[in-house]
Amino acid sequence: MTDINKTLDERQQTHGNFESHARISQALKDAMQLGKFAQLDDTQREALEMIQHKIARILNGDPNHIDNYIDIAGYSLLVSRQLEG
């Protein structure tokens, strides 16, 4: 269990406390339901959920952790490629 505890400690440094992240993340998910979320296809919904997850990490943890921003761009690119055909 030492390795997993080390990993969790490292993640808390970049992503912040899990419980507060969960509150932010769930609030963002609730807000996404206000629009046309149910009308999106699976890849669009999944991309938006992953983007929302990364936004929650930014708001809760280290806002300068570049991986979150790169991941957001990546999920957006995956959907844009699908839409382009």
Backbone as JSON, one array per atom type, in Angstrom:
{
  "sequence": "MTDINKTLDERQQTHGNFESHARISQALKDAMQLGKFAQLDDTQREALEMIQHKIARILNGDPNHIDNYIDIAGYSLLVSRQLEG",
  "N": [[0.81, -1.21, 0.0], [2.11, 1.14, 0.24], [2.99, 2.33, -2.15], [0.58, 3.19, -3.39], [-0.33, 5.02, -1.5], [1.69, 6.93, -1.67], [1.28, 7.78, -4.29], [-1.32, 8.86, -4.05], [-0.78, 10.99, -2.28], [0.91, 12.53, -3.91], [-0.87, 13.2, -5.97], [-2.69, 14.75, -4.57], [-1.25, 17.04, -4.23], [-1.21, 18.19, -6.79], [-3.89, 18.04, -7.66], [-5.5, 18.7, -5.55], [-7.59, 18.38, -2.59], [-9.58, 15.47, -2.43], [-12.3, 15.35, -1.61], [-13.22, 18.04, -1.73], [-12.78, 18.47, -4.42], [-14.62, 16.67, -5.48], [-17.05, 17.91, -4.74], [-16.97, 20.29, -6.27], [-16.81, 19.2, -8.83], [-19.2, 17.69, -9.05], [-21.08, 19.75, -8.88], [-20.53, 21.14, -11.24], [-21.22, 19.15, -13.08], [-23.96, 18.98, -12.57], [-24.75, 21.51, -13.48], [-24.23, 21.22, -16.2], [-26.33, 19.66, -17.04], [-28.4, 21.37, -17.46], [-28.58, 22.31, -20.02], [-28.51, 21.16, -23.39], [-27.45, 18.67, -22.96], [-28.31, 15.94, -22.85], [-28.97, 15.47, -25.46], [-26.66, 15.17, -26.86], [-24.14, 13.15, -28.52], [-22.47, 10.08, -27.46], [-19.64, 10.48, -27.47], [-19.4, 13.26, -27.43], [-20.67, 13.9, -24.99], [-18.99, 12.49, -23.21], [-16.53, 13.76, -23.65], [-17.14, 16.38, -22.77], [-17.68, 15.82, -20.08], [-15.16, 14.95, -19.24], [-13.66, 17.26, -19.71], [-14.95, 18.96, -17.92], [-14.21, 17.66, -15.59], [-11.46, 18.15, -15.59], [-11.51, 20.93, -15.37], [-12.57, 21.16, -12.8], [-10.4, 20.11, -11.39], [-8.51, 22.11, -11.89], [-9.7, 24.29, -10.59], [-9.71, 23.36, -7.98], [-7.18, 22.37, -7.34], [-3.78, 22.72, -8.21], [-3.61, 25.49, -10.13], [-1.81, 25.97, -12.09], [-0.95, 23.65, -13.19], [-0.04, 22.26, -15.97], [-0.81, 20.0, -17.44], [-3.6, 19.63, -17.14], [-4.72, 21.61, -18.78], [-3.71, 20.89, -21.27], [-4.94, 18.41, -21.54], [-7.64, 19.23, -21.67], [-7.62, 20.58, -24.13], [-7.03, 18.4, -25.74], [-9.3, 16.68, -25.48], [-11.22, 18.33, -26.63], [-10.22, 18.47, -29.22], [-10.51, 15.8, -30.06], [-13.31, 15.57, -30.29], [-13.8, 17.56, -32.21], [-12.49, 16.5, -34.42], [-14.07, 14.26, -34.88], [-16.49, 15.51, -35.59], [-15.75, 16.75, -37.92], [-15.53, 14.63, -39.55]],
  "CA": [[0.0, 0.0, 0.0], [2.97, 2.31, 0.28], [3.01, 2.97, -3.45], [-0.68, 3.9, -3.63], [-0.35, 6.19, -0.62], [2.59, 7.92, -2.27], [0.58, 8.32, -5.46], [-2.41, 9.72, -3.57], [-0.16, 12.2, -1.75], [1.37, 13.32, -5.06], [-2.05, 13.72, -6.68], [-3.29, 15.81, -3.78], [-0.45, 18.25, -4.46], [-1.6, 18.81, -8.06], [-5.33, 18.05, -7.88], [-6.19, 19.16, -4.36], [-8.32, 17.44, -1.74], [-10.58, 14.73, -3.2], [-13.66, 15.69, -1.22], [-13.59, 19.34, -2.29], [-12.84, 18.27, -5.87], [-15.89, 16.01, -5.77], [-18.13, 18.91, -4.64], [-16.89, 21.16, -7.45], [-17.08, 18.38, -10.01], [-20.62, 17.37, -9.09], [-21.8, 21.0, -9.17], [-20.37, 21.4, -12.67], [-22.04, 18.16, -13.79], [-25.36, 19.4, -12.43], [-24.95, 22.66, -14.37], [-24.23, 20.76, -17.59], [-27.63, 19.06, -17.32], [-29.36, 22.44, -17.74], [-28.65, 22.56, -21.45], [-28.86, 20.08, -24.31], [-26.51, 17.58, -22.7], [-28.9, 14.64, -23.17], [-29.09, 15.35, -26.91], [-25.34, 14.96, -27.43], [-23.78, 11.73, -28.64], [-21.62, 9.58, -26.38], [-18.3, 11.1, -27.45], [-19.54, 14.66, -27.0], [-20.93, 13.91, -23.55], [-17.8, 12.05, -22.48], [-15.52, 14.83, -23.74], [-17.54, 17.46, -21.87], [-17.5, 15.37, -18.7], [-13.73, 14.94, -18.94], [-13.26, 18.67, -19.64], [-15.48, 19.44, -16.65], [-13.36, 17.06, -14.55], [-10.19, 18.89, -15.59], [-11.8, 22.27, -14.83], [-12.67, 21.0, -11.35], [-9.03, 19.97, -10.88], [-7.88, 23.43, -11.95], [-10.3, 25.12, -9.55], [-9.48, 22.78, -6.67], [-5.78, 22.06, -7.1], [-2.76, 23.65, -8.73], [-4.13, 26.05, -11.37], [-0.71, 26.07, -13.06], [-0.6, 22.29, -13.63], [-0.27, 22.38, -17.42], [-1.46, 18.8, -18.0], [-5.05, 19.81, -17.2], [-5.05, 22.42, -19.95], [-3.41, 20.07, -22.44], [-6.01, 17.41, -21.63], [-8.85, 19.91, -22.15], [-7.44, 20.77, -25.58], [-7.09, 17.09, -26.39], [-10.69, 16.22, -25.56], [-11.89, 19.18, -27.62], [-9.74, 18.07, -30.54], [-11.11, 14.53, -30.41], [-14.69, 15.81, -30.77], [-13.78, 18.33, -33.47], [-12.13, 15.56, -35.49], [-15.27, 13.44, -35.16], [-17.47, 16.34, -36.27], [-15.25, 17.0, -39.28], [-15.67, 13.39, -40.31]],
  "C": [[0.85, 1.27, 0.0], [2.95, 3.06, -1.04], [1.73, 3.76, -3.72], [-0.8, 5.12, -2.73], [0.55, 7.3, -1.14], [1.93, 8.59, -3.47], [-0.54, 9.27, -5.04], [-1.88, 11.03, -3.01], [0.31, 13.12, -2.87], [0.19, 13.96, -5.78], [-2.71, 14.85, -5.89], [-2.53, 17.12, -3.97], [-0.88, 18.96, -5.74], [-3.1, 18.97, -8.22], [-6.13, 18.56, -6.68], [-6.89, 18.03, -3.63], [-9.45, 16.79, -2.53], [-12.0, 15.15, -2.88], [-14.1, 17.04, -1.79], [-13.65, 19.27, -3.82], [-14.18, 17.65, -6.26], [-17.06, 17.0, -5.71], [-18.14, 19.81, -5.87], [-17.31, 20.4, -8.69], [-18.58, 18.07, -10.14], [-21.48, 18.61, -9.39], [-21.71, 21.34, -10.66], [-21.19, 20.41, -13.49], [-23.52, 18.52, -13.72], [-25.65, 20.55, -13.39], [-25.01, 22.22, -15.83], [-25.57, 20.16, -17.99], [-28.68, 20.09, -17.7], [-29.55, 22.68, -19.23], [-29.08, 21.33, -22.23], [-27.97, 18.85, -24.14], [-27.04, 16.22, -23.14], [-29.0, 14.41, -24.68], [-27.75, 15.08, -27.6], [-25.07, 13.47, -27.6], [-22.78, 11.36, -27.54], [-20.26, 10.27, -26.33], [-18.37, 12.56, -27.02], [-19.78, 14.75, -25.5], [-19.68, 13.53, -22.76], [-16.72, 13.13, -22.5], [-15.87, 15.97, -22.79], [-17.39, 17.07, -20.41], [-16.02, 15.37, -18.31], [-13.19, 16.37, -18.85], [-13.72, 19.26, -18.31], [-14.64, 18.91, -15.5], [-12.03, 17.82, -14.44], [-10.39, 20.31, -15.05], [-11.91, 22.2, -13.31], [-11.3, 20.85, -10.73], [-8.31, 21.32, -10.86], [-8.39, 24.31, -10.81], [-9.96, 24.64, -8.15], [-8.0, 22.61, -6.33], [-4.85, 23.15, -7.58], [-3.25, 24.21, -10.07], [-3.05, 26.2, -12.45], [-0.25, 24.71, -13.56], [-1.0, 22.16, -15.1], [-1.0, 21.18, -18.02], [-2.97, 18.95, -18.1], [-5.46, 20.58, -18.45], [-4.79, 21.66, -21.25], [-4.51, 19.02, -22.64], [-7.31, 18.02, -22.14], [-8.77, 20.12, -23.66], [-7.57, 19.45, -26.32], [-8.51, 16.57, -26.53], [-11.48, 17.05, -26.57], [-11.49, 18.77, -29.03], [-10.36, 16.73, -30.98], [-12.53, 14.72, -30.94], [-14.67, 16.57, -32.09], [-13.39, 17.44, -34.65], [-13.33, 14.7, -35.86], [-16.28, 14.26, -35.97], [-17.05, 16.67, -37.71], [-15.38, 15.78, -40.17], [-14.35, 12.77, -40.59]]
}
